[in-house]
Amino acid sequence: MLDFSVNPISLELLTQLHDRYQSCRSGTVARYIPELAKMNPNAFSICVASVDGDLLSVGDDRQLFTIQSISKVFTYGMALEDRGRDMLLSKVGVEPTGDLFNSIIRLDENSKRPDNPMVNAGAIATTNLIQGNTATDRLNRILNTFKAYAGRDLYVDSSVFMSERTTGHRNRALAYLMRHFEMMDDRIDETLDLYFQQCALLVDCRDLALMAATLANNGVNPRSGDRAIESKYVRDLLSVMYTCGMYNFAGEWAYRVGLPAKSGVSGGIIAVVPGKMGIAVFSPPLDSHGSSVRGVKVCEDLSNICKLHLFDRFES
Ligand code: GLN
C-alpha cells in the first residue's frame, strides 16, 4: 500500500485498472520503425514506485521493450550537467510545439533552435551536446547514467537500433537541417547513432517506474541510493516534461492528469509525482499523438482516483 494520496495506491487498485483496460482495443502499434511493428498489442503492465523504494506492479512487468522517446528526458539531464542551463537554452528551446513528435522543424527564426528537447529535433540536438572523446565514451556515459536511474545495467536492442538506423531518414533530415544552421556539430552520423541507441535501450515497466521515482526523489534512485542527476537540474527535466512531454497532447494531459510525464512510441509512459512516486505504464497500441492508449487512460484514472493532479487542492 503506497499511502501518499487521498486514496492510497494499492495492488488492488492497480489490478482493477489493469482489468478495466485490458480489453480496450483502440490504437495501433507503431510501424514506422519496422522492428516495433512486431510488438504484442496485448502486453500491458502498470507499475508504481515510491520515493521510499516500494514498488507495486501488475501485468507483464518483466516484458522488455525499447525505451524510445522516454530516453529524451534523461539525456536532456546529461546535457544540462555537461553544458549548463544557459548554453543548453541557446541550442534547444523549452516551448511546447503543438506538433507531432517527429514534425519537420520550424527552427526559431532568430535563434535557429529546435522548439524543445522532447521532440525528435530537440532530442537529437541535445544528444549532440553530450560530452565524450569518442562515440564509445559517449555511449558508455549514457549507459552509466541510465543505469543509475534504473538501478541495473541496461542494454541496447541491436535489431531495433539497426532497424531505426537504416530507416530513420526523417531524423537524419532533421539532423542535417540543424547542421546547416550550426545547431549541430560535424558528428552528425555519430550523434544519430547515439540517439538511435538511447532510444533502443531495453527496459521493463518496473525499470521505468524506478526511473520516474528517481526524478520524484530529486535525482536519487530510491532503492540503490545512487544519484543519477544533480538535484538542481531535476526541476528543469520536470518542467519540460510537464509542458512538452506528451507532444501535441501536452495541454490536455496537463489539464486532465496534471503530472510531468513522457511517452514513447513503443508504448511506455512515465509520470512523476514530485516528492512521492513514479508511475509507469506499458501497452504498445498508440493514439494519434503517439502515446499509449491504455497508458493515458490508466494515468488519468490514477490521477483522479488518488487526487495526484499537481493543482488538486482537496479538502481532507
Ligand atoms: N526513436 C523514435 C524516433 O526518433 C522515438 C520517437 C518516440 O518515441 N516518440 O522516431
Boltz pocket constraint, residues with backbone or C-beta under 6 A from the ligand:
constraints:
  - pocket:
      binder: B
      contacts: [[A, 67], [A, 68], [A, 69], [A, 70], [A, 101], [A, 102], [A, 120], [A, 164], [A, 171], [A, 195], [A, 196], [A, 199], [A, 263], [A, 264], [A, 265], [A, 266], [A, 290]]
      max_distance: 6.0
